[in-house]
């Protein structure tokens, strides 16, 4: 009588489905073959043979997959460790791709690389010379300027402190309004008052001269009626002076 023998493999006491994994197969004599060991294949394997009469277990076979370490990618270079001049920068990598397991070999090589670097030194700005003062304007002020070019700020250097443009009032014969010196200029109201007084004086003088001429003319007419001639012409020039008379001819 023959009894059918059934063989089953267990991994960590759980049934192993060989057909679901291409890397694991069974030979005709029920041997278990792992063609390419992976970390997930680590574990305790047991063969169980059974029939309707009895069940037997084989000894447990421990599978340990050794994983050698592998380097990760390099990081970017760090910034230079000095702000100005010659310094050092570095980059690093880790032995985590994969990390060594189950006694696997560590990564070979350096985990840190260093190299020299040169950082351009910053140049702080400085003021140049002041320009000449501008011509005094009609608003009685003048200006001058300077530039932040001695030297110009470079490579992150500080800008110049202070102002680039200066202004001040200009007096003392420098300020002009309508081509006249400021201190000679008079208020508009004063100029108008002076003009009125000037014109009034001229008009009064002219009226006085006309009245004087009329008075002299009337006086001469009145003297002619009395038969006398004025021989002293000083009466025309003003003042009360003596007159000489002569008898008029018949």
KEDONU-625061 format. One record per residue (C-alpha): residue number from 1; residue in three letters; y, z, x. Coordinates in nm, 2 decimals. Each point is the difference from the previous one (the first is absolute). Last residue first. Layout:
+-----+------+--------+--------+--------+
| seq | type |      Y |      Z |      X |
+-----+------+--------+--------+--------+
| NUM |  ALA |      Y |      Z |      X |
...
+-----+------+--------+--------+--------+
//
This chain:
+-----+------+--------+--------+--------+
| seq | type |      Y |      Z |      X |
+-----+------+--------+--------+--------+
| 250 |  UNK |  21.06 |  -2.56 |   0.22 |
| 249 |  UNK |  -0.19 |   0.10 |   0.30 |
| 248 |  UNK |  -0.20 |   0.33 |  -0.01 |
| 247 |  UNK |   0.14 |   0.30 |   0.16 |
| 246 |  UNK |  -0.22 |   0.13 |   0.26 |
| 245 |  UNK |  -0.26 |   0.28 |  -0.02 |
| 244 |  UNK |  -0.18 |   0.20 |   0.26 |
| 243 |  UNK |  -0.32 |   0.20 |  -0.10 |
| 242 |  UNK |  -0.11 |   0.34 |   0.12 |
| 241 |  UNK |  -0.38 |   0.08 |   0.01 |
| 240 |  UNK |  -0.25 |   0.12 |  -0.25 |
| 239 |  UNK |  -0.35 |  -0.09 |   0.12 |
| 238 |  UNK |  -0.19 |  -0.32 |  -0.04 |
| 237 |  UNK |  -0.05 |  -0.33 |   0.18 |
| 236 |  UNK |   0.20 |  -0.21 |  -0.24 |
| 235 |  UNK |   0.29 |   0.24 |   0.00 |
| 234 |  UNK |   0.02 |  -0.05 |   0.38 |
| 233 |  UNK |   0.14 |  -0.34 |  -0.07 |
| 232 |  UNK |   0.36 |   0.11 |   0.04 |
| 231 |  UNK |   0.23 |  -0.28 |  -0.12 |
| 230 |  UNK |  -0.03 |   0.08 |  -0.37 |
| 229 |  UNK |   0.25 |  -0.22 |  -0.18 |
| 228 |  UNK |   0.26 |   0.13 |  -0.23 |
| 227 |  UNK |   0.15 |  -0.14 |  -0.31 |
| 226 |  UNK |  -0.12 |   0.25 |  -0.26 |
| 225 |  UNK |  -0.25 |  -0.24 |  -0.16 |
| 224 |  UNK |  -0.14 |  -0.07 |   0.35 |
| 223 |  UNK |  -0.07 |   0.37 |   0.04 |
| 222 |  UNK |  -0.21 |   0.01 |  -0.32 |
| 221 |  UNK |  -0.20 |  -0.31 |   0.11 |
| 220 |  UNK |  -0.06 |   0.15 |   0.33 |
| 219 |  UNK |  -0.13 |   0.32 |  -0.16 |
| 218 |  UNK |  -0.23 |  -0.19 |  -0.23 |
| 217 |  UNK |  -0.16 |  -0.19 |   0.29 |
| 216 |  UNK |  -0.04 |   0.32 |   0.20 |
| 215 |  UNK |  -0.17 |   0.18 |  -0.29 |
| 214 |  UNK |  -0.24 |  -0.30 |  -0.06 |
| 213 |  UNK |  -0.09 |  -0.01 |   0.37 |
| 212 |  UNK |  -0.07 |   0.37 |   0.00 |
| 211 |  UNK |  -0.21 |  -0.02 |  -0.31 |
| 210 |  UNK |  -0.21 |  -0.27 |   0.15 |
| 209 |  UNK |  -0.05 |   0.19 |   0.32 |
| 208 |  UNK |  -0.10 |   0.32 |  -0.19 |
| 207 |  UNK |  -0.25 |  -0.19 |  -0.21 |
| 206 |  UNK |  -0.15 |  -0.15 |   0.31 |
| 205 |  UNK |  -0.03 |   0.34 |   0.16 |
| 204 |  UNK |  -0.16 |   0.15 |  -0.31 |
| 203 |  UNK |  -0.26 |  -0.28 |  -0.01 |
| 202 |  UNK |  -0.08 |   0.05 |   0.36 |
| 201 |  UNK |  -0.04 |   0.37 |  -0.04 |
| 200 |  UNK |  -0.23 |  -0.04 |  -0.31 |
| 199 |  UNK |  -0.21 |  -0.25 |   0.19 |
| 198 |  UNK |  -0.05 |   0.24 |   0.29 |
| 197 |  UNK |  -0.07 |   0.30 |  -0.23 |
| 196 |  UNK |  -0.26 |  -0.20 |  -0.20 |
| 195 |  UNK |  -0.17 |  -0.11 |   0.32 |
| 194 |  UNK |  -0.01 |   0.36 |   0.13 |
| 193 |  UNK |  -0.16 |   0.13 |  -0.32 |
| 192 |  UNK |  -0.26 |  -0.28 |   0.01 |
| 191 |  UNK |  -0.09 |   0.09 |   0.36 |
| 190 |  UNK |  -0.03 |   0.37 |  -0.09 |
| 189 |  UNK |  -0.24 |  -0.08 |  -0.29 |
| 188 |  UNK |  -0.22 |  -0.21 |   0.22 |
| 187 |  UNK |  -0.05 |   0.28 |   0.25 |
| 186 |  UNK |   0.11 |  -0.09 |   0.35 |
| 185 |  UNK |  -0.18 |  -0.16 |   0.28 |
| 184 |  UNK |   0.13 |   0.07 |   0.35 |
| 183 |  UNK |  -0.28 |   0.26 |   0.07 |
| 182 |  UNK |  -0.26 |  -0.25 |  -0.10 |
| 181 |  UNK |   0.13 |  -0.27 |   0.22 |
| 180 |  UNK |   0.08 |  -0.32 |  -0.19 |
| 179 |  UNK |  -0.22 |  -0.31 |  -0.01 |
| 178 |  UNK |  -0.07 |   0.05 |  -0.37 |
| 177 |  UNK |  -0.15 |   0.34 |   0.08 |
| 176 |  UNK |  -0.07 |   0.09 |   0.36 |
| 175 |  UNK |  -0.19 |   0.28 |   0.16 |
| 174 |  UNK |   0.02 |   0.02 |   0.38 |
| 173 |  UNK |   0.34 |   0.16 |   0.04 |
| 172 |  UNK |  -0.13 |   0.35 |   0.03 |
| 171 |  UNK |  -0.27 |  -0.03 |  -0.27 |
| 170 |  UNK |  -0.37 |  -0.11 |   0.00 |
| 169 |  UNK |  -0.24 |   0.19 |  -0.22 |
| 168 |  UNK |  -0.35 |   0.02 |   0.13 |
| 167 |  UNK |  -0.33 |  -0.17 |  -0.03 |
| 166 |  UNK |  -0.34 |   0.02 |   0.18 |
| 165 |  UNK |  -0.31 |  -0.22 |  -0.04 |
| 164 |  UNK |  -0.34 |   0.05 |   0.16 |
| 163 |  UNK |  -0.03 |   0.37 |  -0.10 |
| 162 |  UNK |  -0.21 |   0.27 |   0.16 |
| 161 |  UNK |  -0.36 |   0.03 |   0.13 |
| 160 |  UNK |  -0.16 |  -0.31 |   0.15 |
| 159 |  UNK |  -0.34 |  -0.09 |  -0.14 |
| 158 |  UNK |  -0.31 |   0.17 |   0.14 |
| 157 |  UNK |  -0.27 |  -0.19 |   0.18 |
| 156 |  UNK |  -0.30 |  -0.14 |  -0.19 |
| 155 |  UNK |  -0.08 |  -0.28 |   0.25 |
| 154 |  UNK |   0.36 |  -0.09 |   0.06 |
| 153 |  UNK |   0.35 |   0.14 |  -0.06 |
| 152 |  UNK |   0.27 |  -0.23 |   0.15 |
| 151 |  UNK |   0.13 |   0.12 |   0.33 |
| 150 |  UNK |   0.30 |   0.01 |   0.03 |
| 149 |  UNK |  -0.02 |  -0.21 |  -0.31 |
| 148 |  UNK |   0.10 |   0.24 |  -0.29 |
| 147 |  UNK |   0.32 |  -0.18 |  -0.06 |
| 146 |  UNK |   0.37 |   0.10 |  -0.01 |
| 145 |  UNK |   0.29 |  -0.04 |  -0.23 |
| 144 |  UNK |   0.38 |   0.03 |  -0.03 |
| 143 |  UNK |   0.23 |   0.03 |  -0.30 |
| 142 |  UNK |   0.37 |   0.00 |  -0.09 |
| 141 |  UNK |   0.19 |   0.15 |  -0.29 |
| 140 |  UNK |   0.35 |  -0.05 |  -0.15 |
| 139 |  UNK |  -0.11 |  -0.16 |  -0.32 |
| 138 |  UNK |   0.17 |  -0.33 |   0.11 |
| 137 |  UNK |  -0.24 |   0.01 |   0.30 |
| 136 |  UNK |   0.05 |   0.12 |   0.35 |
| 135 |  UNK |  -0.16 |  -0.25 |   0.24 |
| 134 |  UNK |  -0.35 |   0.11 |   0.09 |
| 133 |  UNK |  -0.07 |   0.26 |   0.26 |
| 132 |  UNK |  -0.19 |  -0.12 |   0.30 |
| 131 |  UNK |  -0.38 |   0.02 |  -0.01 |
| 130 |  UNK |  -0.18 |   0.33 |   0.08 |
| 129 |  UNK |  -0.25 |  -0.02 |   0.28 |
| 128 |  UNK |  -0.38 |  -0.01 |  -0.07 |
| 127 |  UNK |  -0.19 |   0.28 |  -0.18 |
| 126 |  UNK |  -0.36 |   0.09 |   0.10 |
| 125 |  UNK |  -0.33 |  -0.06 |  -0.17 |
| 124 |  UNK |  -0.32 |   0.19 |   0.09 |
| 123 |  UNK |  -0.27 |  -0.20 |   0.18 |
| 122 |  UNK |  -0.36 |   0.08 |  -0.09 |
| 121 |  UNK |  -0.26 |  -0.03 |   0.27 |
| 120 |  UNK |  -0.26 |  -0.28 |  -0.03 |
| 119 |  UNK |  -0.34 |   0.16 |  -0.01 |
| 118 |  UNK |  -0.26 |  -0.10 |   0.26 |
| 117 |  UNK |  -0.37 |   0.05 |  -0.06 |
| 116 |  UNK |  -0.30 |   0.10 |   0.21 |
| 115 |  UNK |  -0.35 |  -0.02 |  -0.15 |
| 114 |  UNK |  -0.25 |   0.25 |  -0.13 |
| 113 |  UNK |  -0.34 |  -0.05 |  -0.16 |
| 112 |  UNK |  -0.19 |   0.27 |  -0.18 |
| 111 |  UNK |  -0.37 |   0.01 |  -0.12 |
| 110 |  UNK |  -0.13 |  -0.13 |   0.32 |
| 109 |  UNK |  -0.34 |  -0.16 |   0.04 |
| 108 |  UNK |  -0.35 |   0.06 |  -0.13 |
| 107 |  UNK |  -0.06 |   0.12 |  -0.35 |
| 106 |  UNK |  -0.26 |   0.28 |  -0.03 |
| 105 |  UNK |  -0.36 |  -0.07 |  -0.02 |
| 104 |  UNK |  -0.21 |   0.10 |  -0.30 |
| 103 |  UNK |  -0.14 |   0.35 |  -0.02 |
| 102 |  UNK |  -0.05 |   0.00 |  -0.37 |
| 101 |  UNK |   0.34 |  -0.15 |  -0.06 |
| 100 |  UNK |   0.28 |  -0.17 |   0.20 |
|  99 |  UNK |   0.31 |  -0.08 |  -0.21 |
|  98 |  UNK |   0.00 |  -0.36 |  -0.13 |
|  97 |  UNK |   0.26 |  -0.14 |   0.04 |
|  96 |  UNK |   0.12 |   0.36 |   0.07 |
|  95 |  UNK |   0.05 |   0.01 |   0.38 |
|  94 |  UNK |   0.38 |   0.02 |  -0.03 |
|  93 |  UNK |   0.28 |  -0.22 |   0.13 |
|  92 |  UNK |   0.33 |   0.06 |   0.18 |
|  91 |  UNK |   0.34 |  -0.15 |   0.09 |
|  90 |  UNK |   0.25 |   0.10 |   0.26 |
|  89 |  UNK |   0.36 |  -0.02 |   0.12 |
|  88 |  UNK |   0.16 |   0.11 |   0.33 |
|  87 |  UNK |   0.35 |   0.01 |   0.13 |
|  86 |  UNK |   0.26 |  -0.18 |   0.21 |
|  85 |  UNK |   0.37 |   0.01 |  -0.11 |
|  84 |  UNK |   0.16 |   0.15 |  -0.31 |
|  83 |  UNK |  -0.13 |   0.17 |  -0.31 |
|  82 |  UNK |  -0.33 |   0.10 |   0.17 |
|  81 |  UNK |  -0.35 |   0.02 |  -0.15 |
|  80 |  UNK |  -0.01 |  -0.37 |  -0.08 |
|  79 |  UNK |  -0.12 |  -0.04 |  -0.36 |
|  78 |  UNK |  -0.37 |   0.00 |  -0.06 |
|  77 |  UNK |  -0.21 |  -0.31 |   0.04 |
|  76 |  UNK |  -0.19 |  -0.09 |  -0.32 |
|  75 |  UNK |  -0.34 |   0.15 |  -0.05 |
|  74 |  UNK |  -0.31 |  -0.15 |   0.15 |
|  73 |  UNK |  -0.29 |  -0.09 |  -0.23 |
|  72 |  UNK |  -0.29 |   0.24 |  -0.03 |
|  71 |  UNK |  -0.25 |   0.04 |   0.27 |
|  70 |  UNK |  -0.38 |   0.03 |  -0.07 |
|  69 |  UNK |  -0.24 |   0.29 |   0.04 |
|  68 |  UNK |  -0.38 |  -0.05 |   0.02 |
|  67 |  UNK |  -0.20 |   0.08 |  -0.31 |
|  66 |  UNK |  -0.35 |   0.13 |   0.05 |
|  65 |  UNK |  -0.22 |  -0.04 |  -0.30 |
|  64 |  UNK |  -0.25 |   0.28 |  -0.05 |
|  63 |  UNK |  -0.31 |  -0.07 |  -0.20 |
|  62 |  UNK |  -0.22 |   0.30 |  -0.05 |
|  61 |  UNK |  -0.37 |  -0.08 |  -0.09 |
|  60 |  UNK |  -0.16 |   0.25 |  -0.23 |
|  59 |  UNK |  -0.38 |   0.02 |   0.03 |
|  58 |  UNK |  -0.20 |  -0.19 |  -0.25 |
|  57 |  UNK |  -0.06 |   0.12 |  -0.35 |
|  56 |  UNK |  -0.32 |  -0.03 |  -0.20 |
|  55 |  UNK |  -0.07 |  -0.03 |  -0.36 |
|  54 |  UNK |  -0.34 |   0.04 |  -0.17 |
|  53 |  UNK |  -0.25 |  -0.14 |  -0.26 |
|  52 |  UNK |   0.20 |  -0.25 |  -0.20 |
|  51 |  UNK |   0.15 |  -0.15 |   0.31 |
|  50 |  UNK |   0.27 |   0.11 |   0.24 |
|  49 |  UNK |   0.17 |  -0.08 |   0.33 |
|  48 |  UNK |   0.33 |   0.17 |   0.08 |
|  47 |  UNK |   0.20 |  -0.11 |   0.31 |
|  46 |  UNK |   0.28 |   0.22 |   0.11 |
|  45 |  UNK |   0.34 |  -0.09 |   0.15 |
|  44 |  UNK |   0.26 |   0.25 |   0.11 |
|  43 |  UNK |   0.36 |  -0.13 |   0.04 |
|  42 |  UNK |   0.23 |  -0.25 |   0.18 |
|  41 |  UNK |   0.01 |  -0.34 |  -0.17 |
|  40 |  UNK |   0.37 |   0.05 |  -0.10 |
|  39 |  UNK |   0.09 |  -0.02 |   0.37 |
|  38 |  UNK |  -0.16 |  -0.33 |   0.02 |
|  37 |  UNK |  -0.32 |  -0.12 |   0.16 |
|  36 |  UNK |  -0.07 |  -0.36 |   0.01 |
|  35 |  UNK |  -0.35 |  -0.12 |  -0.09 |
|  34 |  UNK |  -0.12 |   0.32 |  -0.16 |
|  33 |  UNK |  -0.38 |  -0.05 |  -0.05 |
|  32 |  UNK |  -0.22 |   0.22 |  -0.22 |
|  31 |  UNK |  -0.38 |  -0.04 |   0.05 |
|  30 |  UNK |  -0.19 |  -0.06 |  -0.32 |
|  29 |  UNK |  -0.29 |  -0.19 |   0.17 |
|  28 |  UNK |   0.15 |  -0.32 |  -0.14 |
|  27 |  UNK |   0.33 |   0.07 |   0.15 |
|  26 |  UNK |   0.29 |   0.17 |  -0.17 |
|  25 |  UNK |   0.37 |  -0.09 |   0.02 |
|  24 |  UNK |   0.34 |   0.15 |   0.07 |
|  23 |  UNK |   0.30 |  -0.20 |   0.11 |
|  22 |  UNK |   0.01 |  -0.21 |  -0.32 |
|  21 |  UNK |   0.04 |   0.31 |  -0.22 |
|  20 |  UNK |  -0.08 |   0.01 |  -0.37 |
|  19 |  UNK |  -0.37 |  -0.09 |   0.05 |
|  18 |  UNK |  -0.07 |   0.31 |   0.20 |
|  17 |  UNK |   0.09 |   0.24 |  -0.28 |
|  16 |  UNK |  -0.05 |   0.33 |   0.17 |
|  15 |  UNK |  -0.11 |   0.29 |  -0.22 |
|  14 |  UNK |   0.19 |   0.32 |   0.08 |
|  13 |  UNK |  -0.14 |   0.27 |   0.22 |
|  12 |  UNK |   0.26 |  -0.06 |   0.27 |
|  11 |  UNK |  -0.12 |  -0.35 |   0.01 |
|  10 |  UNK |  -0.34 |  -0.05 |  -0.17 |
|   9 |  UNK |  -0.24 |  -0.29 |   0.04 |
|   8 |  UNK |  -0.28 |  -0.08 |  -0.25 |
|   7 |  UNK |  -0.35 |  -0.12 |   0.04 |
|   6 |  UNK |  -0.24 |  -0.05 |  -0.29 |
|   5 |  UNK |  -0.38 |  -0.03 |   0.06 |
|   4 |  UNK |  -0.22 |  -0.15 |  -0.26 |
|   3 |  UNK |  -0.34 |   0.18 |  -0.02 |
|   2 |  UNK |  -0.32 |  -0.18 |   0.09 |
|   1 |  UNK |  -0.34 |   0.09 |  -0.13 |
+-----+------+--------+--------+--------+
//
